[in-house]
Amino acid sequence: MLAAVGFAVPVTVDAARETAPAGTGTTRLVDQVGALGADGRRLATEIDRLEQERAASASATPDRVALAAASARADALAILAGTVPVAGPGVELALADPRGNVGADVLVDLLQELRDAGAEAVELSGVRLVAESYIVNRPGGGLTVDGKAVTAPYTVRAIGDPHTLAEAMRFPGGVLDTVATREGATTRVTEISRVEIRAVR
């Protein structure tokens, strides 16, 4: 189609020059047709440029997609491994245990509930929890979390859907109900639009 248009323009100009009587606006007509020809050439140039860009993009797209996918996977793995800080919506659990009646078993259950509810990252009183984390009771009170001593009150931060995470802890028979049976222990769950977990492994 572009070839046909490009061919028709000079023919029309020549016909106008040969058939139009003198003084009847021939110059204006030729100028208009010439402008159309210029527009056609600009259009052809633009189409050619866009075709070249599309071809270049098509050949580059697989690499960009692969790079983006690899980058996203690396970011996800870094979060799971706990090697980078992370921030996002989530929850914060404040657990007071002035009498030392909340043991490691409760915190382990809590971690499992959060993971089952889709938590992407969890921090317990400044310690980043990952798949290999362990929590044990410490002689004399408190806990040992991945080799670090942690004492009450405990603060648990988790990133994920705030409502889902909160409901997982509030589920009947869940962690909050368990803590409620431990004398003196109390909990407070807060859904937060932006939780920051700065602890890393």
N, C-alpha and C positions, 0 to 999 in steps of 0.2 A: 504493500500500500504506500509506504513512504517513497519507494522508487517511482511509482506512478505519479504521485503528487510532485515530486521533484522534476519529473520530465514535463509535466503539464505547465508549469509556471513560465518557463521561457517561451513556449509556444504561444501562450496567451499574450505575453508582452509583445511578441512580434506581430501578432494579428491585430492588436490594438494600434500599433504604429502604422500598419498598412491600410486599415479600413476606416479609421476615425478621421473625419474632416478636420481641417485646420481650424484652430480656435474653438474647439468644442470640448475642451477639458481633457485632451489626450494626455497632456503632461501629468495631470492629477491622477488619471487612471493608471498610467504607467507607474507612477510613484506608489500607488496603493498596491498594485500587483507585485511590484518590487519588494514592498514591505512584507507582503505575504510570503514571498520567496525567502526573505531573510528570516521570518518567523519559522518557516519550515526547516531552514538549515539549522536554526538554533534548537528546534525541537529534535531534529535528527541527532545533533551533537549531544543534547541532554539525554536522549534515549541511549545513545552509545555509551555515555558515561555511566548511566545507571546499570546498563547491562554488564559493564566491566566491573562495577562495584559488586553487583550481585554474584558474578562468577567468583570474584575474589572472596566474598563472604561465604559462599557455598563451600569453597575449598578450605576455608579457615574454620568454619563452624565446628566440624568434628573435633578439632584440636581444642577449641575454646570450651566446648561441652565437656570433653574429657578432663580438661584442666579444672573446670568449675566443679565437676563431680569429685575429682580427686581432692580438691581443696576442701569441699564440704565434708567429705569422709574423714579427712585429716583433722578437721575442726571437731567433728563428732567424737572421734577416737580420743583426742586430747581432753575433751570434757569428761568422757567416761574414765579416762586414766587419772583425772584430777591434776593434770599438769599445767592447766591454765585457769586463771580466774574466770568467773562466769556471772552473768547477771540476767535477770528476767523475772517475770511474774512468778509468784510462789507463795509459800507460807512460812511463818515463824512460830515455833512452839517454845514457850517458856515453861520449864518444869522445875518447880521448887521442891526440894526434898530435905528439909532441915533435920530430919531424924534418920536419914540414911536408909530408908525402907524401899527405895527403888533400886533394883539391882541391874546387872548387865543384861539379864534375860529380857527385861522390859524394853531396853534400848535396842536390842537386837530385833525384837518383834516390831518395834517402831520403824527401824530401817527397812525391814522387809515389807511392811505395809506401804511405806512411801514408794519403794521401788515398784511394787505391784500396781500402784496407782499412777505410775508413769513419771516419777521424779527423775529429772535429768542429771541433777547434781545435789548432793547432800553434805552439810557441814554440821558437826556436833561440837559445840563449844570450841570452835577454832581449829578443829581437825577435819580435814577433807576425807569423806568416806568414799571408798571405791569397792569394787567387787571383792578385793582381797582383804578388806578391813576386818579387824577383830575387836571385840569389846569384852572385857573381863572385869570381874570385881577386883578391887585393889584392897589388900590388907590394910585395915585401919580406916576404911571408908573411901567412898568415891570409886572411880572407874579407871581402867587403863585402856586407852583407845589407840590402837596401832603403836603401842609402846610409850604413849604420852599420858601422864597423869591428868585426870579431869575430875573436878569436884562440882557438887551442886552449888547453886542452881545451874541447871543445864539449859543451853539454848540450841535448838535444832533449826536450821534453815534448809529449805528444800525448794528447788526451782522446778516448776511444772504448772499445770493448770491449778490455780489456787483453790477453786471450789472442789475439784476432784480430790486433791491432796487432803484438804481439810475434812471432807466427808469420809475419806478412808480412815482417818484417825478417830473420827466420831462414831464410826460404825459400832453398833451394839456388840459388846464383848471384845472390842478392840483395845488399843493401847490406853486411850483416855479412861475407859471403864476400869481397866486394870490398875492404873495409877490411883483412881478414886478409892480403891480398896486398900491402898497403902496409907497407914496413919500419918497424917501431917503433910502428905504430898499433894500438890495442886498443879494444875496445868492451865495454860491460856494459849489458845490458837488464834493467830491473826493472819488473815488473807491479805497479801501485799501485792501491789501492782509492779513493784520492782524490788527484788531481793538481790543483794550482792553477796557473792561467795568469793572471798579473796584468798582463802587458804588453798595452798597447792601442795602437791606431793614432792 
